[in-house]
Amino acid sequence: MMQASTLSQRFLLQSATISAVLVAGILVLGKAFAYSLTDSLSIKASLIDSVLDGGVSIVNFFAIRQALEPADDDHRFGHGKVEALAGLFQSLFIAGSSLWLLKEVIFRILSPEKFTFHPAAIIVMVVASLLTLILIMWQRYVVAQTNSVAVAADSLHYKTDLLTNIGVLLSFFLANTLNAHYIDWIVAVLIAAYIFKTSYEIGKTSFDMLMDRELPDAIVEQITAIAWKNSNVKGVHDLRTRSSGQRIFIQMHLDIDGMLTLQDAHAIAEEIEQNVIAIFPNADVIIHQDPIH
């Protein structure tokens, strides 16, 4: 997919992080109000999830701001890995919160308390779900245009939040209809489990970036195919790829007729480099020409 220009990416990333912080603030206030009316454990779980979302979104705001800083003398490859560090921090923070939530569930099971059904709480959760859905759709668009790890991680939080909201509404309906208040506990446990799963996914993606993991096979194959399209290329080898924030780094060796002049060989490499950048605008490409006879 063709990605947006650097200027456009900056605007998209900043707007995505600001939107996330604003939505999280609204959700926290609304759910705190709903919890004060009901004392529902599932709403408390959802409230905790939103508080975490807000904290993480604030971290993302500053991390992305730093990641967008251009390369300098001390950071010749840019500051993109700040995003991965932020993502790793998020995953550890969120995993801890899921364990804390499980502790709350155990405490509530040992000391049962019935929550109060209140129509206003339902309205709050419905509005929260709609706001979260709109934010997720915007974040999804931004990720498609920028390939931002931090925004993708943030979006996972809000997908969790959306499922949490739906779970709370379901628990309210079932608990009120069946008079089965234990459903509130079950939903809280499911929310905690999903939060922990989310933290693992964020942590893995961030760790892979920090460890310079190769780009997905489909992208590597696409890069190789671009190189082979040039009829002067006799071989492609030692292809290496990695990512850092929105930038990807590509290195490859091309086998080229050794009888060509240096100028001709350079022109071939330059053409392939531009073809790669046309597909991956955020790519930093280095090509080495190996002469063959």
Buried (B, 14 or more C-beta within 10 A) or exposed (E): EEBBEEEEBBEBBBEBBEBBBBBBBBBBEBBBBBBEBBBBBBBBBBBBBBBBBBBBBBBBBEBBBBBBEEEEEEEEEBBBBBBBBBBBBBBEBBBEBBEEBBEBBEEBEEEEEEBEBBEEBBEBBEBBBEBBBEBBEBBBEBBBBBBBBBBBBBBBBBBBBBBBBBBBBEBBEBBBEEEEBEBBBBBBBBBBEBBBBBBEBBBBBBBBBBEEBEBEEEBBEBBBEBBBEBEBBBEBEEBBBBBBBBBBBBBBBBBBBEEBEEEBBEEBBEEBBEBBBEBBBBBBBEBEBBEEE
